[in-house]
Amino acid sequence: MKPKLKSKVEARIWNKSLAKDEYTQRRLTFGMWAGKMIKEVPISYIKWGILNFKDGAWAEMFARELQRREPKYRKLKA
């Protein structure tokens, strides 16, 4: 199996074993960062993901990771 394909397969197996709220431990299953955890991906890629994944779980996980890394993006509580 090619290394990139093997990385994607391992990432999908890893993701299935996690609870939904453990988004920082999620591994990307696409792109140049396939196989890496969301918390290991550069912030520029996180921002790219938010802009390009309009709907779905990945957009939400990327947005939560951006808020975790940069508190200025957190919602203000009323």
C-alpha positions in Angstrom: 0.0 0.0 0.0 1.3 3.5 -0.9 2.3 5.6 2.1 -0.2 8.3 1.5 -3.1 5.8 1.1 -2.0 3.9 4.2 -1.9 7.2 6.1 -5.5 8.0 5.0 -6.7 4.5 6.0 -5.1 4.7 9.4 -6.6 8.2 9.9 -10.1 6.9 9.2 -9.7 4.0 11.6 -8.4 6.3 14.3 -11.3 8.8 13.8 -13.9 6.1 14.1 -12.5 5.1 17.6 -12.9 8.7 19.0 -15.9 10.3 20.6 -17.4 13.2 18.6 -16.2 15.8 21.1 -12.5 14.8 20.9 -12.0 16.9 17.7 -8.4 17.8 18.5 -7.4 14.2 18.3 -9.1 13.8 14.9 -6.7 12.9 12.0 -7.2 14.5 8.6 -8.2 12.1 5.9 -7.5 14.4 3.0 -5.0 16.8 1.5 -1.4 17.3 2.2 -1.9 16.9 6.0 -3.6 13.5 5.7 -2.9 11.4 8.8 -2.0 14.4 11.0 -4.1 15.5 13.9 -6.0 18.7 13.7 -4.0 20.2 16.5 -0.7 19.5 14.5 -1.9 21.3 11.3 -0.7 24.9 10.7 -3.2 27.6 11.5 -3.2 28.8 7.8 -4.6 25.4 6.8 -7.2 25.6 9.6 -8.4 28.9 8.2 -8.4 27.5 4.7 -10.6 24.6 5.9 -13.1 27.0 7.5 -13.5 28.9 4.3 -13.7 25.9 2.0 -15.8 23.5 4.0 -19.0 25.5 4.3 -21.0 22.8 5.9 -20.3 19.6 7.8 -18.2 18.3 10.6 -14.8 19.3 9.3 -15.8 23.0 9.1 -17.0 22.8 12.7 -13.9 21.0 13.9 -11.7 23.5 12.1 -13.6 26.4 13.6 -13.3 25.0 17.1 -9.6 24.4 16.7 -9.2 28.0 15.5 -11.1 29.2 18.6 -8.9 27.0 20.8 -5.7 28.4 19.4 -6.7 32.0 19.1 -9.1 33.2 21.9 -10.0 36.4 20.0 -12.2 34.2 17.7 -14.3 32.8 20.6 -17.8 34.0 20.9 -18.5 36.5 23.6 -20.9 35.4 26.3 -23.9 37.7 26.9 
